[in-house]
Amino acid sequence: MDHFEYRSGVMHAEDVPLPRIAQDVGTPVYVYSRATLERHAKVFRDGLADVPDKLIAFAVKSNPNLAVLRVLANQGYGADCVSIGEVRRALAAGVAAEKIVFSGVGKTHSELISGIEAGIGQFNIESEEEGLELAEIAAQLGVVAQCALRINPDVDAGTHDKISTGKADNKFGVPIDQAGQIFGKLASQPGVNLRGVAVHIGSQLGDLSPLERAIEELGSMVTSLRGAGHAITHVDLGGGLGVPYKAGEELPSPAQYGAMVARVTKDWGVKLIFEPGRVIAGNAGILLTKVVRVKRGINDPFVIVDAAMNDLARPALYGAYHDFVAVEPRGSDMTANIVGPICETGDTFAMGRLTDRLDAGDLAVFRTAGAYGATMASSYNSRGFVPEVLVDGDRYAVVADRIEAGAIMDAERVPDWLT
Ligand SMILES: *Cc1c(COP(=O)(O)O)cnc(C)c1O
């Protein structure tokens, strides 16, 4: 459930009519709903009611906007970060350092140092090499870094290849059959307290069974690590729960997910960490766009909108589907190709889509754009960066300015010697 609904024929974000935002801020623009973010945060937490000891760390990469992070920090959420830039955002938004998990397969030497200096709650180590490097840095700084070892369980999450992370040939974590030996080696390093294991098998999971298998594998791992004398106090189950992108699409609910997790982990006696991203932010945002013009096509007309693949990359990157509707539907529809202005055929949001009838100047929205939307934006084709707005009841604020193409050009220079 979200708070983007039609009232008297006009789509609103909570109590704010979208045409008002388009008028004041311009298009394209991302619009987030605070009430929806808070609702999703609560539903996810309620789903885990039977998990006694837990930390829910929002996956910052899904929506790193400071205001969004603040909303979730106020809900008691921590942050799962995959770069020092994300760590800085989480801290700036008010997330306590001890509630920050630092994940990622390529943390650099300086990121490890900065992470330790920031007092990160847990480093999720993704390789023996990284663990040894972290241990050495921590020892030099005279501290002990709290860590978990990320395991690659070799489970096919059944999602899109580019967002699958738990198969043996994916770059993430250490292979499960080597994990015991690597854990032993790293646990003996003085600079780290290796206190647990972590897993994250992929994103937009539509079926809980691969996840359940991965969690069971992790449970056996915990048992065997304890058998080898290691104290295991924390297990990180990652994120990955999917969201409906099509109206009426059925996905496992946070309650079903939570019940499965509680059942499988009931005797583990650990603190569980969760890293949801998409399920919190996905349906809490839309991308508001304006139709530039409608062009005749060989088969269907092209509805050319002012948003493009640089603003919302998911369709171009993953062939992802986003519902596309008019802000003020006229009650008739059309079959059209929905495209952006970028000079690439990949800049196509949908082909042969049955949609509301639209003409030049009309406003429309891509739904479910709150996760992996603005955060993946680029300035390709010398387009600026799309702004972001957060709505709260009948008020709203611009929480990220539009960065004009000119400002990006200002950061470039032609050297003197290039006459
Ligand atoms: C991307 C990512 C997440 C979040 O995934 P969602 O599908 O958005 O829930 C969580 N943990 C790690 C390590 C990730 O890379």
PDBQT file of the ligand as one rigid body, heavy atoms in Angstrom, charges set to zero:
ROOT
HETATM    1  C1  LIG A 501      21.601  -4.342  -2.336  1.00  0.00    +0.000 C 
HETATM    2  C2  LIG A 501      21.812  -4.977  -1.006  1.00  0.00    +0.000 A 
HETATM    3  C3  LIG A 501      20.784  -5.047  -0.064  1.00  0.00    +0.000 A 
HETATM    4  C4  LIG A 501      19.383  -4.554  -0.334  1.00  0.00    +0.000 C 
HETATM    5  O1  LIG A 501      18.703  -5.319  -1.256  1.00  0.00    +0.000 OA
HETATM    6  P1  LIG A 501      17.145  -5.055  -1.508  1.00  0.00    +0.000 P 
HETATM    7  O2  LIG A 501      16.776  -6.000  -2.552  1.00  0.00    +0.000 OA
HETATM    8  O3  LIG A 501      16.988  -3.638  -1.926  1.00  0.00    +0.000 OA
HETATM    9  O4  LIG A 501      16.440  -5.322  -0.210  1.00  0.00    +0.000 OA
HETATM   10  C5  LIG A 501      21.064  -5.593   1.174  1.00  0.00    +0.000 A 
HETATM   11  N1  LIG A 501      22.297  -6.061   1.469  1.00  0.00    +0.000 NA
HETATM   12  C6  LIG A 501      23.319  -6.023   0.587  1.00  0.00    +0.000 A 
HETATM   13  C7  LIG A 501      24.631  -6.533   0.975  1.00  0.00    +0.000 C 
HETATM   14  C8  LIG A 501      23.102  -5.480  -0.673  1.00  0.00    +0.000 A 
HETATM   15  O5  LIG A 501      24.105  -5.448  -1.565  1.00  0.00    +0.000 OA
ENDROOT
TORSDOF 0
